[in-house]
Amino acid sequence: MASVSSDSVRSAIVLAAGNGDRFVNGTRDSKLLHPLLGTPLLLRTLDSVAEAGIASAIVVIGYQADRVRALVERAAPRGLRISFAYNPEWRLENGVSVLAARRFAPSRFALLMGDHVFEPQVLQRLLHARIDDDDSLLAVDARPAAPDVAAEATKVRRDGSRIVAIGKDLADYDALDTGLFVCSETLFDALTFARAAGDTTLSGGIRQLAAIGLMRALEIGDATWCDIDTVSDLEAAESALGATPEPA
């Protein structure tokens, strides 16, 4: 199997369909509309996507689709081509949202969570990694994690660079899933298989790929990333990011 660089990946799928039911702030607004240090969370993600060198993004919408779409159309980074995929089953887990973008996606693409904050340099490293042409790649954090952080995170176990297990309830793990991927189109068949077995999570599809040796991990080193599930997560991210000067 040929070894290829992900340099040619210029498109991303950005998941923005969920209702963020754990983000309880007194409104029913999508958390992706909520500002983090003055910038709506989804726009911050798209800014990082553009800064990493991605040219086009497929934004998967569902809950409050009109409002989310209007925000993106009004304020997405200049030069980032935007298209939308609608997931009518947005109440289900995020694997269904990935499948909603299948007919729009190229053969290789970055896959990102709209509610994850990350440094663009991490995505750049994923895009420049050398991988086999059917492989998918996940950025992982191998640093020791506080028990409360680990309890909420999706966990990963590796054998060398290969991911051999992934899940929130994984007891034996050596890294955390950051939610940043570069994927082959083989992910879509894996997600379809997982859904047929009753698992609609993205991790379910990743487990299928791991089982046949097609998932690799790339460590992020000391880079900062945040998964914004709750208001407390948002406050912690604002504290961490506010303590570090924003790039000019």
Summary of the structure (lengths in Angstrom):
residues: 248
radius of gyration: 16.7
end to end distance: 41.8
largest distance: 52.3
contacts: 815
relative contact order: 0.18
helix: 35%
strand: 29%
